[in-house]
């Protein structure tokens, strides 16, 4: 019989997760992104790995980092047919486009210095040509790579806790902006701060109308539109977590554990 793990929620409701499998990756994941079908792309130790929704390795690609200062700042896999990877180097910022097998889908986009003094973070917008940029002065910009123009620019976005921003994502017409100290900001597409709450320095995940994030051994779901909040206590504090409509995947070192999952109501 497969083991059953029981976790408690803040609503006093019990959730039972059936553990499906445990696997070991060839790397320790340092970044991850989930596509709309539940597949996962993880990055670590100069490798990209694509996992199925069941945590099974499907593709592996080496990402050569030529200098210690070169850095992957974004993986966005929501569209599994056009995965975006933001590579930051002293020579400039490039966005690479990969297909579902992690092969080059088209030529990389070199971010024109005219768009931004120095991009801190870049996130895809609502089509293949639009990108959000958080600039060094903490202003937000929407750039149109097809028309080579800046379509909109905000004023300065202040960090609530004084730390640098570490993660940016455009989701359901909102911007999710996370600081290195773990504050999560929800902004409108006009740069207005709509909501701020204490989260985690790890990138938050999204599931339907919820944002989810780790706080020690708690997995917390907060609704984008309401004050609804649910908490699930995990059996230990993982390094990172992925929640989908059907699976919960916990990462610890090189180990991943896959559970059956039903999001809290």
C-alpha positions, 0 to 999 in steps of 0.5 A: 500500500502506498503511504498516506500523508495527512496535512492540516489546514488553517481551516481545520480541515484535513487533507490526505496526500497519497505519495506516488513516488520519490526520485533523485535529480542530477542537480539541486534545483536553484530555480523552477517554473511550472507550465500550464499543463503541470510540467516543470522546468528546473535550473541548477548547476548550469543545467536545465531539466524538464520534468513531467507533471509526475516528476519524471525527467523528459529533457536535459540541457546544459546552459554554459555559463562563461563567466562567474558574473553570468546569471540566469534571472528568469525561467518562465515556462507557462507556455510549454512551447515557448519557454523564456530564459533571461540570461544576465551578463556584463555584455547585456541581457538576453532572452532565450526562447526554448521549445518543450524539449529545451531546444532553441525555438528562435534566435535570442532577443538582446535587450536594447540598452535604450529600453532600460538603464540596467534591467534587474528583472525581466518577465514576459507580458501578455503576448510573445512580443511584450516584456516587463522590465524592472529597471535599476531605478525600480521603475517598471517598463513594458517593452514591445520587442516587435516594434522596438519601443517602450510602451509604458513606464512607471514611477519608482516602486519602493521596496517595502522592506528595503531589500532588493527585488528578486522575482517578477511575474505577470499573472492574470493582469497583475504583477507579482514582485517579491523582495529578497527578504520575502515581501510579496507585492501585488501591483496593477499593470499601471504600477499601483501597489494593491496588496503587500504581505509577508511571504518568502524569499523563494519565488511564489507559485500561482494556482488559479486565483491563489498565490502560494509560498513557503513559510518554514514548513507551512505552504500558504495559499492567498487569494489574489482577489479576496482576503482568503488564506489557507495553510497546509503544514508539510512534513518538513521544510522543503527547499521549494514546492510545486502545487498543481490541481492534481500534484504536490511536489516537494524538493529537498536537495536533489530529492523530489517527492510527488503526492496526489493533491487537491488544492484547499477550498 
